[in-house]
Amino acid sequence: CSCMMHHRTLKVVCVSIEALYDIELSLCNHSRLAPEQLMEIGYFPCAPVYPTLAVSLDMLELVSILFVHSAPNERAWAATITKYLKNRGHEFSTGDSLR
């Protein structure tokens, strides 16, 4: 961008299937917004204005397909919720109350 006033860079951590890396986006009054710049290079921003994390669209597609094809694991879900609630002071009378 040719405008030196109001110019800044934004460091974004990008997560892809292959790697985790940092990029810097150039932001000024005349440039596209950070989320638009990220989408153009195939990354979904994790915040609507100044994202500091972005996930590749390929990785999001993989995870969504995996979620649809994964069998529900009631034991893992129940254990997770039980531990979460216990950490917040809630306890059940038996260890497998949710299951």
N, C-alpha and C positions, 0 to 999 in steps of 0.2 A: 504494500500500500504506500502511496506517495505522501500521505498525510502524516506528518510527524507529531502533530498535536493530537492528543487523545488516542495515541497508538499504544497498544499493549499486546503482550503475548500471553497465551493461556496454555499451561502444561496439562496434557491429558494422558492418563494411563489407558492404553488400549489393550483389551484382552481378546485374543483370538485362539483358535484351536492349536495353532503351532507355537505361539509365544505370547509373552507379556512385554510390552514396550511402551516408551514414552514418546509423545509427539508434541510439538509446539504449534499452536494455531496463531495466526496473526489476526488481531482484532483492531478495527478502527471504525470510525463513523461511516465509512464508505464500503466496508467489506460485508460479506455475508455473516450471519450469526454463526456462532460456534456449532450449534446443533446441525445447521444446514451443511457446514463444511464437513462435519463428521459423517453425515448420511451420504454425502457425495463420494466418500472413500470407503463406504461399506460398514460403517460403525454406528450403532445406536447409542445416543448420548443418555447418560443416567441422570441428567438434570436438564430442565428446560431452558436455562439461560447460560450459565457458566459451568458446564460439566467438567469434572476432573476425572471422570471414569467413563469409558465407552466400551461396549461389547460388540464384537463382529456379528454381522447379520447371519453369517454362516453358522456361528456357534449358537446363536439364538434359535435358528432353524433346527439344528441337531438336538438341542435340549427340548424343544417343543415336540418333536417327533418321538424322542425317547419318553417323554412324559405321557404321551398318548398310548404308547405301546407297553409301558411298564405296568406290571401287576401291582395292585394296591398291597401295601405291606402294613397291615393293621398293627402288628407288634412294634415296628419301628415308630409309627405315628403315635401310638399310645405311650411308648416309652419317652418320646420327645416331649409330648404335651405334659406328661406326669412330671418330668424333670423340670421343665419350664415353670410349671405352677409351684413345684416344691421350692425352687429358687426364689419365689415371690411369697413364700410363707403359707402356701396351701398344701395340705397333705390329705391323702385318701386313706381310708381305714385299711385297705389291702393294697398290695403292690400292683395288682392287675385290675384295679377298679374300672379303668376305662376300656380295657380289652374285654 
